[in-house]
Amino acid sequence: MKYNHTSYGFLVDDISKAVNFYRDTMGFRVVRQSDTFAQMNSGAGVAFFFWKWGHLCEHLGEQAMSRVKHRVQSAIRFDRPEDVDAAYEELKAEGVEFVAAPSDWEWNAHAAYFVDGDGYMWELYCWLQ
């Protein structure tokens, strides 16, 4: 399977603070924003987002998040939940240890999460309709 890095973001404590800086100082355009997540258009062709650290801790668990050494997350977007599941199975067979298996999450995504050997968090996801 081919994996395309489609998104990157920062895991932050304050979404509004991050959005204010990147919108007002850096000139990025807000695509969507909530209390726990924001996506911006940086003009780079790759989605740029902020996700509230506490929200991830709440949903993935403190133990899982303790493996994250850098408050940076990368993501690979797929078109269908079946594609996420297949990527999960393929990577798991290669020895990747996931902190969350594929599931439908309240943020309208079917996603799985892992932390690589250097402590960077990754998401395999597709948007749900």
N, C-alpha and C positions, 0 to 999 in steps of 0.2 A: 504494500500500500504506500502511496505517496503522501507525505505530510507537508502541508503548506502552512507556514507561520502567518497567520492572518491578523493577529491582535497582540498588543502588548499594553501593559498598564502598571500602575503603581497601587500598592495596597496601603491605604492611608487611614488616618484617624478621623479626619474632617473633610468630607466631600466638598462642602462649600468653599473652604479655604483653598483647596487644590484647584477647583474650578475657577475661582476668582483670579488666582495667579495666572493660570494658563490661558484663560480667556482675556483678561485685562492687560496682562504684561506681555504674553507671548503671541496673542492674537488668534488663538485657536477658536473655532466655532463649536458651541455646544450642540450636540446632536440629540442627546437625551440626558435627563438628570432626575434622580430621586434622592432620598435621604441616604441611600446605601450604595449608589452606583451612578457614575456619569460617563458618558462617551463623548469624545470630542473629535472633530475633523482637523487633523494636523496637516492635511494636504499631502501626506506621504503614501497614500494608497493602502496603508495598514491601519486598522482601527486602534485608537489610543483611548484608554479608559482609566478610571479610578474606581476602586472598589473598597468599601469600608472594611478595615481589618476586623473589627468586632463582629460584623455581619458574617464574615467567613468563619470566624471562631465559633459563633453560635450555631451555624449550620453544618460545618465539617467537623467541629470538635476541637477543643484546646489541644488534645494530644496530637491530632493530625497537623494542626497549625504550628506546633512546636518544632516540627521538622523543617519549616520554612525559615531559611537563614537570611533571605533578602526579600524586602517588601516589593518585589517585582513579580509580575505574573505574565506569562506568555500563553497564547491560545491558538488552537488549530480548529477552524470552523469546518463543519461538514454540512451536507445538505439534508441528511435524514438521520433519525435516531439509529437506524440499522447500521449506518456507516460509523457512528460513534461507537456502537457496541463492537463492531468488527475491529476497529482500531484498538479498542481496549483489549480485546482478546489477543490480538497480534502482539501488542506491546507487553502484555502480561506474560505471554509465552516467551518473550525475550528477556524476562526477568525484571521488568519494571514493576516496582511496588507502588500500588495506587493507595491514596488516602481515602478515596471515595469511588466506588464503582458507579457505572452509568445509572443515572436516575433522572426522573423528571423533577426539576426544582421549581420553587415558587417564583423564580425570576424568569420564567417562561423559556427555560432551556432544558434540553436533555444533555447531561454532561457527566464527565468523569474527571477526577483530579489526581495528579501525582506530583511528587517532589523529586527532582533529579538528584544525582549524587553530589552536586555542589550546593544544594539547598534552594534551587529555584523552583517555583511552583508553575505547573502547566495545567491547562484545561483543554479537554477535547469536548467540543460542544456543537450542537445545532439548535437553532431557534425553533420553538414549537409554535404551531399555527393556532 
